[in-house]
Amino acid sequence: MMNSGEHNPNDANILGQMPKRNPTTGTFELTIRCNLHCKMCLFRRDDCKNAELKKNELTASQWMDMARQAADAGTFSILITGGEPMLRPDFCEIWKGIYRYGFVLTLYTNATLVTPEVMETLKKYPPHKIGVTIYGASPETYEKVCGNANAFQKAMDGIHELSALPSKMEYRMTVIQDNMADSKAVTELVQREFGEKAFLMQDITVMHAVRGGCADVDSCRLTPEMEAKRSYDHIMDVMRKVVGSSFDPQKVRLDPQLEKKRFETNCKKTVIYSIFGCNAGMSQYTVTYDGKLTGCQLLDLFYTDPIEMGFREAWNHFPYVVKLPPVSEKCRNCDVVAECQSCYATRYAETGSLNGCSDYLYRDAYIRSKFKEKLRRNKSYE
């Protein structure tokens, strides 16, 4: 769904055209504190702020009551995340309290704080899915990325424990310059330790820290050129495995008919209104560690107060607090807009403006466009 960008979503005429909003999918951010110090973390604050952060976190009883209200309002799936949610001493109490409302539950964790008490709780009340992030294939890489070499073995032990649960396991890796050389090794490690069919999802796009986060991602994230080269090499590797020894990357090119169909789809004149141009605030929401209801975990510029208002009223009122600027002329006239991966949240993170355009975002779109041009001309990427 798309927002026209010409009006604020709280204008009466826009609200009249907006599809019905249903809070079906939620994120409960139990904390933004973490026991690791990852260089690329979106949310982590400086450790000196931990006492204040902890003081402002919702209590276990508040989280359980929020779950009850969310279930009554129609939520059927919830992601429990952080920070590192297991850092809370009352994690097990919160998990059991939320579980009883029958949600499809997903847990995101770095797996370094898996204790016998946690495992006893999760065995009785297993998540439907567990997402674990692996930062490298050795203690040395964990030291570079997370500032904690011992976390590597703790993570491996924790993931083995979690893998015994009847939960779907999702293995993830955020690639930065400090662990880029470990990329293949982490894939091999995941398949060796957790099964040949285990699949590692690699995220190579890293945005600036949001909501007061302290990470300096410019010093560690991949450049757009690095990202494009890695994406191309990955695609070629997959195709080489499928095709076999006869595979020739020089013969790989984009299908012009599929490209034309994609272009026509993107250029349809019919506009379906949403708030941010995605499902945020339409079917998805986040309740932050300190009790704000936002559309997206990355953007807390607009929020309502579900503690004071109650969940349902906070959800219903959310569109009225969102004020978005018109699409800028720079975006309208951009020569690579078709490849732009930005949204309101990423633009705000990168520039401090909902309509800002950073050199990183533009360069990323530019490289993507050149990458496709080369494939259209039947040339391998160099």
Salt bridges, closest charged atoms under 4 A:
GLU6 OE2 - ARG332 NH2 1.85
ASP11 OD2 - HIS7 ND1 3.94
GLU29 OE2 - ARG211 NH1 2.79
ASP47 OD2 - HIS37 NE2 2.66
GLU57 OE2 - ARG33 NE 2.78
GLU57 OE1 - ARG88 NH1 3.65
ASP65 OD1 - ARG68 NH2 2.66
ASP72 OD2 - ARG68 NH1 3.65
ASP90 OD1 - ARG88 NE 2.91
GLU120 OE2 - LYS124 NZ 3.79
GLU170 OE1 - LYS129 NZ 3.40
GLU170 OE2 - ARG172 NE 3.74
ASP178 OD2 - LYS39 NZ 2.82
GLU193 OE1 - HIS160 NE2 2.76
GLU193 OE2 - ARG192 NE 3.94
ASP218 OD1 - HIS208 NE2 3.05
ASP218 OD1 - ARG221 NH2 3.11
GLU225 OE2 - ARG363 NE 2.56
ASP233 OD2 - LYS229 NZ 2.89
ASP237 OD1 - ARG240 NH1 3.08
GLU259 OE1 - ARG376 NH2 2.88
ASP300 OD2 - ARG211 NE 3.78
ASP300 OD2 - LYS292 NZ 3.86
GLU329 OE2 - ARG332 NE 3.69
GLU339 OE2 - LYS372 NZ 3.50
GLU350 OE2 - HIS208 ND1 3.77
GLU350 OE2 - ARG221 NH1 3.02
ASP364 OD2 - ARG368 NE 2.97
GLU373 OE1 - LYS370 NZ 3.69
GLU373 OE1 - ARG377 NH1 3.92
